[in-house]
């Protein structure tokens, strides 16, 4: 007869990822969007970090692809905030599947984003 091998995975982890920081970033991102007042300095990206996320979208990507690209460097929170700010400024768009740069978008200051301005005032 045939022998079959069956494997049950109980836990799977991304290598080189600080899981505590990842889950804290996710909680902070959710709290930020819910309007809760708190210290969000850990997930507030610099201008350069927002630009880095923007440039990564020169080729359309899913949210998961973008997060995976920057998870070990910027972290979930900074990528999430960058995407939110860029969407507020109509610099990127989401078609239900992928994020991409808006063609011929008008240049603007990041401080024109209500979210980014609020984060920097804290």
Phi and psi in degrees as a GROMACS rama.xvg file:
@    title "Ramachandran Plot"
@    xaxis  label "Phi"
@    yaxis  label "Psi"
@TYPE xy
-85.9792  141.265  UNK-2
-104.223  136.925  UNK-3
-117.18  142.051  UNK-4
-104.468  132.014  UNK-5
-123.063  131.811  UNK-6
-124.401  135.68  UNK-7
-116.904  118.526  UNK-8
-86.75  123.125  UNK-9
-93.5483  -28.985  UNK-10
-155.061  135.649  UNK-11
-131.773  131.727  UNK-12
-129.514  145.54  UNK-13
-75.0703  134.351  UNK-14
-72.8498  148.233  UNK-15
61.8272  23.2145  UNK-16
-114.852  127.906  UNK-17
-77.8813  98.7772  UNK-18
-63.1649  -36.8749  UNK-19
-60.4976  -44.9192  UNK-20
-64.9011  -41.1429  UNK-21
-58.453  -49.73  UNK-22
-68.9487  -33.401  UNK-23
-65.2692  -42.3606  UNK-24
-61.316  -41.4342  UNK-25
-64.2875  -45.375  UNK-26
-60.8714  -45.3502  UNK-27
-63.8776  -39.6624  UNK-28
-62.8897  -43.513  UNK-29
-63.3716  -43.6963  UNK-30
-63.2361  -41.7761  UNK-31
-60.4494  -46.6683  UNK-32
-68.0751  -27.1684  UNK-33
-77.6806  -8.31037  UNK-34
87.4479  9.40908  UNK-35
-70.6501  140.564  UNK-36
-81.7158  133.753  UNK-37
-172.697  -176.397  UNK-38
-94.2511  109.391  UNK-39
-111.278  21.6846  UNK-40
-61.5457  -30.6225  UNK-41
-68.3181  -23.6683  UNK-42
-113.127  11.2668  UNK-43
-90.1627  112.373  UNK-44
-77.1669  153.8  UNK-45
-76.4507  168.958  UNK-46
-57.4271  -43.3111  UNK-47
-62.1001  -38.0824  UNK-48
-68.9205  -38.1426  UNK-49
-64.1411  -42.2205  UNK-50
-62.1066  -39.8132  UNK-51
-61.1165  -42.7427  UNK-52
-65.737  -43.6333  UNK-53
-57.9906  -46.6357  UNK-54
-65.1384  -32.1402  UNK-55
-65.6737  -20.039  UNK-56
-91.847  12.8179  UNK-57
-60.0498  -29.7278  UNK-58
-110.111  128.739  UNK-59
-54.1055  141.074  UNK-60
-139.589  153.819  UNK-61
-76.9943  162.932  UNK-62
-57.1728  -42.6929  UNK-63
-63.2111  -40.5238  UNK-64
-63.3172  -41.3488  UNK-65
-66.8114  -44.6269  UNK-66
-59.8635  -47.1986  UNK-67
-61.233  -35.0835  UNK-68
-64.5529  -36.3682  UNK-69
-113.047  3.70864  UNK-70
-57.0658  -40.6837  UNK-71
-83.979  -15.6004  UNK-72
-105.38  -65.2447  UNK-73
-84.3382  -35.7317  UNK-74
93.7751  161.057  UNK-75
-57.6766  -48.2691  UNK-76
-60.4537  -46.2981  UNK-77
-67.5731  -35.6793  UNK-78
-67.8117  -43.7681  UNK-79
-60.2729  -46.7697  UNK-80
-65.3606  -41.7963  UNK-81
-58.6259  -46.0662  UNK-82
-61.3628  -44.6879  UNK-83
-61.8667  -44.9245  UNK-84
-64.2052  -46.0974  UNK-85
-63.7653  -34.0347  UNK-86
-72.1722  -38.5999  UNK-87
-58.5718  -36.3418  UNK-88
-87.7081  3.9706  UNK-89
56.7285  35.6537  UNK-90
-93.949  -24.3391  UNK-91
-131.694  160.254  UNK-92
-134.724  160.322  UNK-93
-124.28  122.776  UNK-94
-96.822  16.2982  UNK-95
96.4168  -15.6162  UNK-96
-130.982  -46.4573  UNK-97
-130.629  152.362  UNK-98
-93.8194  141.726  UNK-99
-152.389  160.88  UNK-100
-71.0506  137.761  UNK-101
-76.03  123.856  UNK-102
-68.3615  138.1  UNK-103
58.6973  32.5311  UNK-104
-67.724  145.779  UNK-105
-75.2388  133.052  UNK-106
-60.8866  143.992  UNK-107
-151.999  162.797  UNK-108
-86.2217  139.304  UNK-109
-59.3028  -26.6196  UNK-110
-70.8189  -7.5801  UNK-111
-76.5725  -9.25979  UNK-112
-83.6748  121.423  UNK-113
-56.6817  -38.9667  UNK-114
-66.6916  -47.753  UNK-115
-64.0617  -42.1841  UNK-116
-60.8713  -44.7575  UNK-117
-61.3886  -42.0307  UNK-118
-66.2089  -37.6165  UNK-119
-77.0037  -20.3036  UNK-120
-78.7906  -15.8246  UNK-121
